[in-house]
């Protein structure tokens, strides 16, 4: 019951944020104008609604869902509540990939525009996911994995700086703006691709929801319960890598959504499994992203600044609370 | 309590050799019938965990086969095997936030059985864990969590339960609880295979019908004893090993 009520409230909140985002903005359009433009797509109002606001809102919704799901999958796979695409360096890998294409002008990618950016991000994030998958067995403690992710972040950051130092002014400026994060650079093609990938990842996750819970009992126990370890591993690595890469390619390296959303869901829903959280996490991620985008639009603070100001205290609070209750 | 429809079959280890270089040449033969309780003893590194994982077909053997009735375990589909055999490891889950009830439901899912309330309640009552039904696994003590894992295994793989030192992290009472739980499984026809260093506690439970001594590198390899667990004999045998 509690679960349904919260989901309903979140759903209404999300719909309201979506509507506010769609029908308000600096253009000063009248309600009548907007209402007609929504259906006939004509004139300036039509362009603003259909080419600017709608794709931006859709991108926010999809990115929020994608990062939140990626966060949940990573926290499950690594059995680590502090895992997430930005924490473990997956976003950094994607950023490096984008930087190589947009700043370094990697021969193949330079002429390809957005396809090159997406390809760069995918290669970068999958490389980091593969690396994480390969080294997970080495780490006895859970914090070691996080430090590993942090170091990947530093390394890729250093390489990005090198690329930035050698880049021309125009490309550099575009890269810096991209790096602040925004759902506003969205195109319909980007929205469609991300929607398709998110749909596949969500369906795959729901199909394997019981496997996730078995996995949390321990890898060996999960295998003895019939879980296909290799399938689960490659599935999670591929899905989270793709989700994080696509969001990064279009919206920049978006911080904290992946890490923080599953925790907010756990606290609100009082559910602490993995499988039962998939749908709520998707919903919560979408609402949070819409809320963050609303804040960005009405305060002009860049997205990553907004998310970090909210996300960092949340994570710190989690750390403190966790070390109190479960010191193991 | 419901009668269980599964027909029970014996577990046979046939010329089994473990796939670990230092255990080469250690041949293991054993034949167990429904209701048998086998204790695997051996020094640290003797291959107890490797043997248990090989029995579950989670590790391939270097040679030989494991049979469950007419089926070779390695050829069972993982889901089918999960419905017949279950494993409990020495470390209880410490990061799983699902409830005890949800854990029991997972056992039924793994076994391919319908997830109905009464089976879950029965399983929890039998194991004496019903009072914790709505508590989170990661909020239980190691001993409590391990009892839940044994109950989970009993509900899941009803023909064979394989346990790798499930009492390693438990206090005296926790050990007794787990062993009496296993005794109960045995009397209802499950084959129990238990690796343990707790010779006295295991002997005191009075449940053991067979024991297997692993002593790689001693020429003999392994010794399979039928008919009760002679704790003194086991202790002597372990002492005689020159390693």
Interface residues (C-beta under 8 A of the other chain):
Chain A: X79 X80 X81 X210 X213 X214 X216 X217 X218 X220 X221 X223 X224 X225 X226 X227 X228 X266 X271 X272 X273 X274 X326 X328
Chain B: X53 X56 X58 X78 X79 X81 X82 X85 X86 X87 X88 X89 X91 X93 X94 X95 X96 X97 X98 X102 X103 X106 X107 X109 X110 X136 X137 X138 X139 X149 X156 X157 X162
